[in-house]
Amino acid sequence: MGEKIKGVGLFGLIGLVVSSCIGSGVYALTGQLAGAAAPGSALIGWVFCGAGFLFLAMSLANLGAKKPEIDGLYQYATEGFGPFAGFISGWGYWLSAWLGNIGFATMVVQVLGSLFPGTFDATLTDPAGILSIVIVSIFLWAITFLVINGVESAAFLNAVVMVVKVVSILLFILFCLFAFNAGVFTADFWGEAERNIAVMAATEGEAELGGISSQIINCLIAMMWVFIGIEGATVMSKRAERKSDVGKATIIGLIVLLVLYIGASVLPYGVMPYEELVAAESPATITVFEYLAPGWGGTFISIAIIISVLGSWLSFTMLPAETSSGMSDDHLLPASWNKMNKKNAPQMALIIVGLCTQVFLIVAFAAADAYTFAISMCTVTIMISWALAAAYQVKLGKETGDIKNMIFGLIAVIFQVLCMILAGWQFLLLACLGYIPGFFFYAKARKEAGKEFTQGEKIGAVIISIVGIISIPLTAIGFIPVF
């Protein structure tokens, strides 16, 4: 009789949630929030996001326990609302995963720019921008071909990257705690005077903090971006040692993440003068750590960021390929998307992801703020998948008479929709463009499976396509803030 394989325990599942979420975002939060909100508003924003993601985490945990046979996030939408909804969720998740790589690429350029001033730039305005695209393109295709050749089996890479991520963030927080000045932190706590003047000075009058509600809204996209991966333990629920650990791991992981994120993004308000914090080049974490540890702090955190980002980039290269392979198995994408090479890697799917990333990388570098543009697109597309999963939680709760979990799912849906309306609806319009080629693949997949592309599905595809096309002139006139 064979030995029973031990599943993933609670600690392993918590680590999965934390490592899935921590990428480039935590290092950029310091500057992004400083330029968008005063400390009081930033803290309210964290409470709002933390509560919203808590309900999403509990919804995903419940679905993982009740439906352990479901592996992919998009399958919740398929199970609850049919194949077309599954495609919408899965394609959104696929888009989000490789769009995240654009954010990683621009972060690498920003760090290289801080290490070698004037040599690298995340714009297309001068030769430094062209050199940056060449460098990150080399990273892009090197990682793509590593995955094609089966490097995903090297688990030690993820372990090393995880240690670098956590140690560097904890060290940054520790230094901030030692240098923290309550007087500096509480000065103009709501951003109504000195802090607002500092932002206006740093942007030459082009931006201001605004009221508390405006400050909170301006923080949302940056805050939501750093929770991408919160579904990590849920996706691995079939391999959990105990199903009950999935929910615990998701919630504990969320709490750990909130502590790290709040510490890394809010403590710097009390460390250095606000006008210097706002004026710091992205990622501002480098400037803050150099201020705290002159001579070595900036270099240390720069190296940590590059290692962390490249590790996340590796994961985010595998994610869209694995998602598209699963969708191919479920006849939501053509069978060719799941064709494996000798290394058991979906080579065609990976090359498609690489080509899409390459094209969009050039588009992003033409944007006014490449990093913010990339993470905004990445975040709004995965919010579609999150919202549909939460909606299935509502449906499942109603069908089983589980009122508590139905309410949790409903709050999670409202949270996602509200965040889209408040902070990301313009980018959601633009994201609809990304669905247009997907509809052709979906139609081909349904034909291969002997299924119909129904009239209702065609109407849905036409509506989404029209919205996507409308976003083009809206972007051109500046209504959607890209260029």
C-alpha positions as CSV (number, residue, x, y, z in Angstrom):
1,M,0.0,0.0,0.0
2,G,1.5,3.4,-1.1
3,E,2.4,6.0,1.4
4,K,-0.3,8.7,1.7
5,I,1.0,12.1,0.4
6,K,0.7,14.8,3.0
7,G,-1.1,17.9,1.9
8,V,-0.1,21.5,2.4
9,G,-0.5,22.6,6.0
10,L,-1.8,25.9,7.4
11,F,1.6,27.6,7.5
12,G,2.3,26.6,3.9
13,L,-1.1,27.9,2.8
14,I,-0.5,31.2,4.6
15,G,2.9,31.5,2.9
16,L,1.2,30.9,-0.4
17,V,-1.2,33.8,0.1
18,V,1.5,36.2,1.2
19,S,4.0,35.2,-1.5
20,S,1.3,35.4,-4.2
21,C,0.4,39.0,-3.3
22,I,3.8,40.6,-2.5
23,G,5.4,41.8,-5.7
24,S,6.4,45.2,-6.9
25,G,3.5,47.0,-5.4
26,V,4.6,47.1,-1.8
27,Y,7.8,49.0,-2.8
28,A,5.8,51.6,-4.8
29,L,3.1,52.2,-2.2
30,T,5.2,54.7,-0.2
31,G,5.4,57.2,-3.0
32,Q,2.0,56.5,-4.6
33,L,0.1,57.0,-1.4
34,A,2.2,60.0,-0.3
35,G,1.3,61.8,-3.6
36,A,-2.4,60.9,-3.3
37,A,-3.3,61.3,0.4
38,A,-2.4,62.5,3.8
39,P,-1.8,59.9,6.5
40,G,-5.3,60.1,8.0
41,S,-7.0,59.5,4.6
42,A,-4.5,56.8,3.7
43,L,-5.4,54.9,7.0
44,I,-9.1,55.2,6.2
45,G,-8.4,53.8,2.7
46,W,-6.6,50.8,4.2
47,V,-9.5,50.1,6.6
48,F,-11.9,50.3,3.6
49,C,-9.8,48.0,1.4
50,G,-9.0,45.7,4.3
51,A,-12.7,45.2,5.1
52,G,-13.6,44.7,1.4
53,F,-10.9,42.1,0.9
54,L,-11.8,40.4,4.1
55,F,-15.3,39.7,2.7
56,L,-13.7,38.6,-0.6
57,A,-11.3,36.4,1.2
58,M,-14.0,34.8,3.3
59,S,-16.1,34.2,0.1
60,L,-13.2,32.6,-1.7
61,A,-12.4,30.5,1.4
62,N,-16.0,29.3,1.6
63,L,-16.1,28.4,-2.1
64,G,-12.8,26.6,-1.8
65,A,-14.3,24.5,1.0
66,K,-17.6,23.9,-0.6
67,K,-16.3,23.3,-4.2
68,P,-12.9,21.8,-3.8
69,E,-13.1,20.2,-7.2
70,I,-12.8,23.7,-8.8
71,D,-9.2,24.6,-9.6
72,G,-9.3,28.0,-11.4
73,L,-10.9,31.2,-10.3
74,Y,-12.7,31.5,-13.6
75,Q,-14.4,28.1,-13.0
76,Y,-16.6,29.7,-10.3
77,A,-18.1,31.9,-13.0
78,T,-18.6,28.9,-15.3
79,E,-20.2,26.9,-12.6
80,G,-22.5,29.7,-11.6
81,F,-23.4,31.5,-14.8
82,G,-22.4,29.4,-17.8
83,P,-19.4,29.1,-20.2
84,F,-19.6,32.7,-21.5
85,A,-19.3,34.1,-18.0
86,G,-16.4,31.6,-17.4
87,F,-14.7,33.0,-20.5
88,I,-15.2,36.6,-19.4
89,S,-13.7,35.8,-16.0
90,G,-10.9,33.6,-17.3
91,W,-9.9,36.0,-20.1
92,G,-10.0,38.9,-17.6
93,Y,-7.7,36.8,-15.3
94,W,-5.4,36.0,-18.3
95,L,-5.2,39.7,-19.3
96,S,-4.5,40.7,-15.7
97,A,-1.7,38.3,-15.3
98,W,0.4,39.4,-18.2
99,L,-0.6,43.1,-17.8
100,G,1.0,42.7,-14.3
101,N,4.3,42.0,-16.1
102,I,4.1,45.4,-17.6
103,G,4.0,46.9,-14.1
104,F,7.0,44.7,-13.2
105,A,9.0,45.9,-16.3
106,T,8.4,49.5,-15.5
107,M,9.4,49.0,-11.9
108,V,12.7,47.4,-13.0
109,V,13.3,50.5,-15.2
110,Q,12.5,52.9,-12.3
111,V,15.0,51.0,-10.0
112,L,17.7,51.0,-12.7
113,G,17.1,54.7,-13.2
114,S,17.8,55.3,-9.5
115,L,21.0,53.2,-9.6
116,F,22.2,54.8,-12.9
117,P,20.7,58.3,-13.2
118,G,20.0,59.5,-16.7
119,T,20.6,56.1,-18.3
120,F,17.1,54.6,-18.0
121,D,13.7,56.1,-18.3
122,A,10.1,54.6,-18.5
123,T,9.1,56.9,-21.4
124,L,9.7,57.1,-25.1
125,T,10.9,60.7,-25.0
126,D,14.6,60.1,-25.4
127,P,17.3,57.3,-26.0
128,A,17.1,56.3,-22.4
129,G,13.5,55.1,-22.9
130,I,14.6,53.1,-26.0
131,L,17.4,51.5,-24.0
132,S,14.9,50.7,-21.2
133,I,12.6,48.9,-23.6
134,V,15.5,46.9,-25.0
135,I,16.7,45.8,-21.5
136,V,13.2,44.8,-20.1
137,S,12.5,43.1,-23.4
138,I,15.5,40.9,-22.8
139,F,14.2,40.1,-19.3
140,L,10.8,39.4,-20.8
141,W,12.0,36.8,-23.4
142,A,14.6,35.3,-21.1
143,I,11.9,34.6,-18.5
144,T,9.5,33.4,-21.2
145,F,12.0,30.8,-22.5
146,L,13.0,29.8,-19.0
147,V,9.4,28.8,-18.4
148,I,9.1,27.2,-21.8
149,N,12.0,25.0,-20.7
150,G,10.4,23.9,-17.5
151,V,12.1,26.3,-14.9
152,E,8.8,26.4,-13.0
153,S,9.7,23.1,-11.4
154,A,12.6,24.8,-9.6
155,A,10.8,25.6,-6.4
156,F,13.9,26.9,-4.6
157,L,13.7,30.1,-6.8
158,N,10.4,31.0,-5.3
159,A,11.7,30.2,-1.8
160,V,14.7,32.5,-2.3
161,V,12.6,35.3,-3.7
162,M,10.1,35.0,-0.8
163,V,12.8,35.4,1.8
164,V,14.2,38.5,0.0
165,K,10.7,40.0,-0.2
166,V,9.8,39.6,3.5
167,V,13.2,40.4,4.9
168,S,13.6,43.6,2.9
169,I,10.1,44.8,3.8
170,L,10.5,43.9,7.5
171,L,13.9,45.6,7.6
172,F,12.4,48.7,6.0
173,I,9.6,48.8,8.5
174,L,12.0,48.3,11.4
175,F,14.1,51.3,10.3
176,C,11.0,53.4,9.9
177,L,9.8,52.5,13.4
178,F,13.1,53.5,15.0
179,A,13.1,56.8,13.1
180,F,9.4,57.5,13.5
181,N,8.5,61.0,14.7
182,A,4.9,61.3,15.9
183,G,5.0,65.1,15.4
184,V,6.0,64.8,11.8
185,F,3.3,62.1,11.3
186,T,0.4,64.0,12.8
187,A,1.2,67.4,11.2
188,D,-1.6,68.3,8.8
189,F,-3.0,64.8,9.4
190,W,-5.9,65.3,6.9
191,G,-3.9,67.1,4.2
192,E,-5.8,70.4,4.4
193,A,-2.8,72.7,4.5
194,E,1.0,72.1,4.4
195,R,0.8,68.6,2.8
196,N,-1.6,69.9,0.1
197,I,0.9,72.8,-0.7
198,A,3.7,70.2,-0.9
199,V,1.9,68.1,-3.5
200,M,1.0,71.2,-5.5
201,A,4.7,72.3,-5.4
202,A,5.9,68.9,-6.4
203,T,3.5,68.7,-9.4
204,E,3.9,72.4,-10.4
205,G,0.2,73.0,-9.6
206,E,-1.1,70.2,-11.8
207,A,-2.4,68.1,-8.8
208,E,-3.6,68.6,-5.3
209,L,-4.8,66.3,-2.5
210,G,-8.4,67.4,-2.4
211,G,-10.9,66.4,0.3
212,I,-10.7,63.3,2.4
213,S,-13.0,61.3,0.0
214,S,-11.0,62.3,-3.0
215,Q,-7.8,61.3,-1.3
216,I,-9.2,57.8,-0.4
217,I,-10.5,57.3,-4.0
218,N,-7.1,58.2,-5.4
219,C,-5.5,55.5,-3.2
220,L,-7.8,52.7,-4.3
221,I,-6.1,51.3,-7.4
222,A,-2.6,51.3,-5.8
223,M,-4.1,49.5,-2.7
224,M,-6.1,46.9,-4.7
225,W,-3.1,46.1,-6.9
226,V,-1.1,44.7,-4.0
227,F,-3.9,42.2,-3.1
228,I,-3.7,40.4,-6.5
229,G,-3.0,36.8,-5.5
230,I,-5.3,36.8,-2.4
231,E,-7.0,33.8,-4.1
232,G,-3.8,31.7,-3.8
233,A,-4.8,29.4,-1.0
234,T,-8.3,28.9,-2.5
235,V,-6.8,27.8,-5.8
236,M,-4.7,25.2,-3.9
237,S,-7.6,24.0,-1.7
238,K,-7.5,20.5,-3.3
239,R,-3.9,20.1,-2.0
240,A,-4.6,21.3,1.5
241,E,-4.0,18.9,4.4
242,R,-7.3,20.1,5.9
243,K,-10.0,21.9,4.0
244,S,-10.8,24.0,7.1
245,D,-7.2,25.5,6.9
246,V,-8.0,27.2,3.6
247,G,-10.3,29.8,5.1
248,K,-8.0,30.3,8.1
249,A,-4.9,30.7,5.8
250,T,-6.7,33.2,3.5
251,I,-7.8,35.4,6.5
252,I,-4.5,35.2,8.4
253,G,-2.6,35.9,5.2
254,L,-4.8,38.9,4.6
255,I,-4.0,40.2,8.1
256,V,-0.3,39.6,7.6
257,L,-0.4,41.5,4.3
258,L,-2.3,44.4,5.8
259,V,0.3,44.8,8.6
260,L,3.2,44.8,6.0
261,Y,1.5,47.1,3.6
262,I,0.3,49.6,6.2
263,G,3.7,49.6,7.9
264,A,5.6,50.1,4.6
265,S,3.3,52.8,3.2
266,V,2.1,54.8,6.3
267,L,5.2,54.8,8.6
268,P,7.2,56.9,6.1
269,Y,4.8,59.8,6.7
270,G,6.5,60.2,10.1
271,V,10.0,59.5,9.0
272,M,11.1,62.4,6.6
273,P,9.7,65.8,5.6
274,Y,6.6,65.4,3.5
275,E,7.8,67.7,0.7
276,E,10.8,65.3,0.3
277,L,8.6,62.2,0.4
278,V,6.3,63.6,-2.3
279,A,9.2,64.7,-4.5
280,A,11.0,61.4,-4.3
281,E,11.4,59.5,-7.6
282,S,9.6,56.2,-8.0
283,P,9.9,53.9,-6.2
284,A,10.1,56.2,-3.2
285,T,11.0,53.3,-0.9
286,I,14.6,53.7,-2.2
287,T,14.7,57.4,-1.3
288,V,13.3,56.7,2.2
289,F,15.7,53.9,3.0
290,E,18.6,55.9,1.7
291,Y,17.5,58.7,4.1
292,L,17.3,56.2,7.0
293,A,20.5,54.3,6.1
294,P,22.8,56.7,4.2
295,G,25.4,55.0,1.9
296,W,23.8,51.6,1.6
297,G,20.0,51.7,2.2
298,G,19.1,52.8,-1.3
299,T,21.3,50.2,-3.0
300,F,20.1,47.4,-0.6
301,I,16.4,48.1,-1.3
302,S,17.1,48.5,-5.0
303,I,18.6,45.1,-5.3
304,A,15.8,43.6,-3.1
305,I,13.2,45.2,-5.4
306,I,14.8,43.8,-8.6
307,I,15.0,40.2,-7.1
308,S,11.5,40.5,-5.8
309,V,10.1,41.8,-9.1
310,L,11.9,39.2,-11.3
311,G,10.5,36.5,-9.0
312,S,7.0,37.8,-9.4
313,W,7.5,38.3,-13.1
314,L,8.4,34.6,-13.4
315,S,5.2,33.7,-11.5
316,F,3.0,36.1,-13.6
317,T,4.4,34.5,-16.8
318,M,3.3,31.1,-15.7
319,L,-0.2,32.2,-14.4
320,P,-1.7,33.3,-17.8
321,A,-0.3,30.2,-19.5
322,E,-1.8,27.9,-16.9
323,T,-5.1,29.8,-17.0
324,S,-5.4,29.6,-20.8
325,S,-4.5,25.9,-20.6
326,G,-7.3,25.3,-18.2
327,M,-9.7,27.3,-20.3
328,S,-8.7,25.2,-23.3
329,D,-9.5,22.0,-21.4
330,D,-12.9,23.5,-20.6
331,H,-13.5,24.4,-24.2
332,L,-13.4,28.2,-23.6
333,L,-10.3,28.6,-25.7
334,P,-9.1,26.5,-28.7
335,A,-7.3,23.2,-28.0
336,S,-4.1,24.6,-29.5
337,W,-3.7,26.9,-26.4
338,N,-3.1,23.8,-24.3
339,K,-0.5,22.1,-26.6
340,M,2.5,21.1,-24.5
341,N,6.1,20.8,-25.6
342,K,8.6,18.2,-24.5
343,K,9.1,20.0,-21.2
344,N,5.3,19.8,-20.5
345,A,5.0,23.6,-20.8
346,P,2.2,25.2,-22.9
347,Q,4.7,26.7,-25.4
348,M,2.2,28.4,-27.7
349,A,0.3,30.0,-24.8
350,L,3.6,31.3,-23.4
351,I,4.7,32.8,-26.7
352,I,1.3,34.5,-27.1
353,V,1.7,36.0,-23.6
354,G,5.2,37.1,-24.5
355,L,4.1,38.8,-27.7
356,C,1.1,40.5,-26.0
357,T,3.4,41.7,-23.2
358,Q,6.0,43.0,-25.7
359,V,3.4,45.0,-27.7
360,F,1.7,46.5,-24.6
361,L,5.1,47.3,-23.1
362,I,5.8,49.8,-25.9
363,V,2.2,51.2,-25.5
364,A,2.8,51.6,-21.7
365,F,6.1,53.4,-22.2
366,A,4.2,56.0,-24.3
367,A,1.9,56.6,-21.3
368,A,2.3,59.6,-19.0
369,D,2.9,57.2,-16.1
370,A,3.8,53.8,-17.4
371,Y,3.7,52.0,-14.0
372,T,0.3,53.5,-12.8
373,F,-1.2,52.8,-16.3
374,A,0.0,49.1,-16.2
375,I,-1.2,48.4,-12.6
376,S,-4.5,50.1,-13.3
377,M,-5.2,47.9,-16.3
378,C,-4.0,44.8,-14.4
379,T,-6.2,45.6,-11.4
380,V,-9.5,46.4,-13.2
381,T,-9.3,43.2,-15.3
382,I,-8.8,40.9,-12.3
383,M,-11.6,42.7,-10.4
384,I,-13.9,41.2,-13.1
385,S,-12.8,37.7,-12.0
386,W,-13.1,38.6,-8.3
387,A,-16.6,40.1,-8.8
388,L,-17.9,37.0,-10.7
389,A,-16.5,34.6,-8.1
390,A,-18.2,36.6,-5.3
391,A,-21.4,36.7,-7.3
392,Y,-21.2,32.9,-7.5
393,Q,-20.8,32.9,-3.7
394,V,-24.1,34.8,-3.5
395,K,-25.8,32.3,-5.8
396,L,-24.5,29.3,-3.9
397,G,-25.5,30.8,-0.6
398,K,-29.0,31.4,-1.9
399,E,-29.3,27.9,-3.3
400,T,-28.1,26.2,-0.1
401,G,-29.8,28.6,2.3
402,D,-26.5,29.8,3.7
403,I,-27.5,33.4,4.5
404,K,-24.3,34.4,6.2
405,N,-22.1,33.4,3.2
406,M,-24.6,34.9,0.8
407,I,-24.3,38.3,2.6
408,F,-20.5,38.0,2.7
409,G,-20.5,37.4,-1.1
410,L,-22.9,40.3,-1.7
411,I,-20.7,42.7,0.2
412,A,-17.7,41.5,-1.7
413,V,-19.5,42.1,-5.0
414,I,-20.6,45.6,-3.9
415,F,-17.0,46.3,-2.9
416,Q,-15.6,45.3,-6.3
417,V,-18.2,47.2,-8.2
418,L,-17.9,50.3,-6.0
419,C,-14.1,50.3,-6.5
420,M,-14.5,50.0,-10.3
421,I,-16.9,52.9,-10.4
422,L,-14.9,55.1,-8.0
423,A,-11.4,54.5,-9.2
424,G,-11.1,52.3,-12.4
425,W,-14.1,52.6,-14.7
426,Q,-12.1,54.5,-17.4
427,F,-9.6,51.7,-17.5
428,L,-12.4,49.2,-17.4
429,L,-13.6,50.7,-20.7
430,L,-10.1,50.4,-22.2
431,A,-9.8,46.8,-20.9
432,C,-12.9,45.9,-23.0
433,L,-10.6,46.3,-26.1
434,G,-8.6,43.3,-24.8
435,Y,-11.7,41.1,-25.0
436,I,-12.3,41.7,-28.7
437,P,-9.7,39.2,-30.0
438,G,-10.7,36.8,-27.2
439,F,-14.2,36.5,-28.6
440,F,-12.9,35.0,-31.8
441,F,-10.9,32.4,-29.9
442,Y,-14.0,31.7,-27.7
443,A,-16.2,31.2,-30.8
444,K,-13.6,28.8,-32.3
445,A,-13.3,26.8,-29.1
446,R,-17.1,26.4,-28.9
447,K,-17.1,25.2,-32.5
448,E,-14.4,22.7,-31.8
449,A,-16.4,21.3,-28.9
450,G,-19.5,21.1,-31.0
451,K,-21.2,23.8,-28.9
452,E,-23.1,26.9,-30.0
453,F,-22.0,30.5,-29.7
454,T,-25.5,31.4,-28.6
455,Q,-27.4,34.5,-29.5
456,G,-27.2,35.9,-26.0
457,E,-23.4,35.4,-25.9
458,K,-23.1,37.1,-29.3
459,I,-25.1,40.1,-28.0
460,G,-22.8,40.2,-24.9
461,A,-19.7,40.1,-27.1
462,V,-21.0,42.9,-29.3
463,I,-21.8,45.2,-26.4
464,I,-18.4,44.6,-24.8
465,S,-16.7,45.2,-28.2
466,I,-18.6,48.5,-28.7
467,V,-17.6,49.7,-25.3
468,G,-14.0,48.8,-26.1
469,I,-14.0,50.6,-29.4
470,I,-15.6,53.7,-27.8
471,S,-12.6,53.8,-25.4
472,I,-10.2,54.6,-28.3
473,P,-11.5,58.2,-29.0
474,L,-12.0,58.7,-25.3
475,T,-8.3,57.9,-24.7
476,A,-7.3,60.1,-27.7
477,I,-9.0,63.2,-26.3
478,G,-7.7,62.6,-22.8
479,F,-10.9,61.5,-21.1
480,I,-9.3,58.3,-20.2
481,P,-6.0,59.5,-18.6
482,V,-3.3,57.5,-20.4
483,F,-1.0,59.8,-22.4
